[in-house]
Amino acid sequence: MRRLREQRYHGWKNWETWEVYTLLTNTRELYREAVELAKEDDGELLLKEWVEESLLNCVRGGERAFELMLEDIIDWFVGKVDWKEIVEALREE
C-alpha cells in the first residue's frame, strides 16, 4: 500500500495532494477561501498554513496525549501535500 501512495494518484503527485484538493473543492465555503488564497503571490504558503491551522484547531481541546498525536499526524500529512500543484489547479479554475 505504501508504494501505491508514493506513486501518482488520479493524475496528482500523490494521494495526500489529491485528497486535500478534493476536500477543498467539495464545499463551497472551503473552495472560495482556497481560491482566494491561491490568488496571492505566496498562495502555497498561505493555503498550507490555513489548512494546517484549521485542522489543528479541530483537534485542540481534547485529551492532551491524543492532541499531541494528532498534531504530529497533521504535521506529517500536510508535509506530504504538493501545495504548488493545488495552487496551480485552483488558479486555473
C-alpha positions as CSV (number, residue, x, y, z in Angstrom):
1,M,0.0,0.0,0.0
2,R,2.8,2.4,0.8
3,R,4.3,2.1,-2.6
4,L,1.0,2.9,-4.2
5,R,0.6,6.1,-2.2
6,E,4.1,7.2,-3.3
7,Q,3.1,7.0,-7.0
8,R,0.9,9.4,-8.9
9,Y,-2.8,9.3,-7.9
10,H,-5.5,10.2,-10.3
11,G,-3.0,12.5,-12.1
12,W,-1.9,14.2,-8.9
13,K,1.5,13.9,-7.3
14,N,0.2,11.7,-4.5
15,W,-2.9,10.6,-2.6
16,E,-2.5,13.4,0.0
17,T,-2.4,16.1,-2.6
18,W,-5.5,14.7,-4.4
19,E,-7.3,14.3,-1.1
20,V,-6.7,17.9,0.1
21,Y,-7.7,19.3,-3.3
22,T,-10.8,17.1,-3.4
23,L,-11.9,18.2,0.1
24,L,-11.2,21.9,-0.6
25,T,-13.2,21.9,-3.8
26,N,-16.1,19.8,-2.4
27,T,-17.5,22.5,-0.1
28,R,-18.4,26.0,-1.4
29,E,-17.0,27.9,1.6
30,L,-13.7,26.0,1.6
31,Y,-13.4,26.3,-2.2
32,R,-14.0,30.1,-2.1
33,E,-11.4,30.6,0.6
34,A,-8.9,28.3,-1.1
35,V,-9.3,30.1,-4.4
36,E,-8.7,33.5,-2.7
37,L,-5.6,32.3,-1.0
38,A,-4.3,30.7,-4.2
39,K,-4.5,34.1,-6.0
40,E,-1.9,35.5,-3.7
41,D,1.8,35.6,-4.6
42,D,2.5,33.4,-1.6
43,G,-0.6,31.2,-2.2
44,E,1.2,27.9,-1.5
45,L,2.3,29.0,2.0
46,L,-1.0,30.7,2.8
47,L,-3.0,27.7,1.7
48,K,-0.8,25.3,3.6
49,E,-0.9,27.4,6.8
50,W,-4.7,27.9,6.6
51,V,-5.4,24.1,6.2
52,E,-2.9,23.1,8.9
53,E,-4.2,25.7,11.4
54,S,-7.8,24.8,10.7
55,L,-7.1,21.1,11.2
56,L,-5.1,21.7,14.4
57,N,-8.0,23.9,15.7
58,C,-10.3,21.0,15.2
59,V,-8.3,18.7,17.5
60,R,-7.3,21.1,20.2
61,G,-9.2,21.0,23.4
62,G,-9.3,17.2,23.7
63,E,-7.2,14.8,25.8
64,R,-3.6,16.2,25.7
65,A,-2.0,12.9,24.7
66,F,-4.3,12.4,21.7
67,E,-4.0,16.1,20.8
68,L,-0.2,15.8,20.6
69,M,-0.5,12.6,18.5
70,L,-2.9,14.2,16.1
71,E,-0.8,17.3,15.8
72,D,2.1,15.1,14.7
73,I,-0.1,13.2,12.2
74,I,-1.4,16.5,10.8
75,D,2.1,17.9,10.5
76,W,3.2,14.8,8.6
77,F,0.2,14.7,6.4
78,V,0.4,18.4,5.5
79,G,4.1,18.0,4.7
80,K,3.3,15.3,2.1
81,V,0.9,17.6,0.1
82,D,2.2,19.3,-3.0
83,W,0.8,22.8,-2.3
84,K,2.1,24.2,-5.6
85,E,0.1,21.7,-7.6
86,I,-3.0,22.5,-5.7
87,V,-2.5,26.3,-6.1
88,E,-1.9,25.9,-9.8
89,A,-5.1,23.9,-10.2
90,L,-7.1,26.5,-8.2
91,R,-5.7,29.4,-10.2
92,E,-6.9,27.6,-13.4
93,E,-10.5,27.5,-12.2
